[in-house]
C-alpha cells in the first residue's frame, strides 16, 4: 500500500460509521470497495470532515434498539463479521 493510499484509507475510517448505521448486511461482492487515493492534500483533509459530519447525522438517527441489531460483513457467502452494531462501533 502506498503512503497516499494509506493516508486516504485512514481518512476514510469515519465513513464506516455511516455504513454500520445504514447497512445491516454489507457484502463486498455487491458493494465493491474502491482503493481511492486522494489527489491532493486538500482532498485528503476534506475526506474525514465530510465523513464525520455524515456519521454524526446518521448516528443521531439511531434508536437504542438499533444498537442491538447485528451488522454482517461478508464477501458473498463468506461471513467475515456478524456482530451487534454496538460492538462494531467500538472496533
C-alpha positions in Angstrom: 0.0 0.0 0.0 1.4 3.4 -1.0 1.7 6.1 1.6 -1.0 8.1 -0.3 -3.4 5.1 -0.2 -2.7 4.5 3.5 -3.4 8.2 4.3 -6.6 8.1 2.3 -7.6 4.8 3.9 -7.2 6.3 7.4 -9.1 9.4 6.4 -12.0 7.3 5.2 -12.4 5.4 8.5 -15.2 7.6 9.8 -17.2 6.7 6.7 -17.6 3.2 8.1 -19.7 4.6 11.0 -22.4 5.5 8.4 -22.1 2.1 6.8 -22.6 0.4 10.1 -25.7 2.6 10.8 -27.3 2.4 7.4 -26.4 -1.1 6.1 -27.2 -4.2 8.1 -25.6 -6.7 5.7 -22.6 -5.3 3.9 -21.5 -7.6 1.1 -18.2 -6.6 -0.6 -19.4 -8.6 -3.7 -22.4 -6.3 -4.1 -20.9 -3.1 -2.7 -17.3 -3.2 -4.0 -14.6 -1.3 -2.2 -12.5 1.0 -4.4 -9.0 1.8 -3.2 -9.1 5.6 -3.8 -6.1 7.7 -3.4 -6.6 11.4 -2.6 -5.2 13.5 -5.4 -4.2 16.4 -3.2 -3.6 17.4 0.4 -6.8 19.5 0.3 -8.8 16.5 -0.8 -7.2 14.3 1.8 -8.0 16.7 4.6 -11.6 17.1 3.4 -12.4 13.4 3.5 -12.7 13.0 7.3 -14.6 16.3 7.7 -17.3 15.1 5.3 -17.4 11.6 6.7 -17.5 12.7 10.3 -20.4 15.1 9.7 -22.4 12.4 7.9 -21.6 9.9 10.6 -22.8 12.3 13.3 -26.1 12.8 11.4 -26.5 9.1 10.8 -25.6 8.2 14.4 -28.1 10.6 15.8 -30.9 8.9 13.9 -30.3 5.5 15.7 -32.6 4.3 18.4 -31.4 2.4 21.4 -32.8 -0.8 19.9 -30.7 -0.2 16.7 -27.5 -0.7 18.7 -28.6 -4.3 19.3 -29.1 -5.1 15.7 -26.4 -7.1 14.0 -24.0 -5.9 11.4 -22.9 -8.5 9.0 -19.9 -8.1 6.7 -19.4 -10.7 4.0 -17.8 -11.5 0.8 -20.6 -13.3 -1.0 -21.4 -16.3 1.1 -18.3 -16.0 3.3 -19.3 -14.1 6.5 -16.4 -12.1 7.9 -18.3 -10.4 10.8 -21.7 -11.0 12.4 -21.7 -8.7 15.5 -24.0 -6.3 17.2 -23.7 -2.8 15.9 -22.7 -1.5 19.3 -19.7 -3.8 19.2 -18.9 -2.8 15.6 -18.7 0.9 16.7 -16.0 0.0 19.3 -14.0 -1.7 16.6 
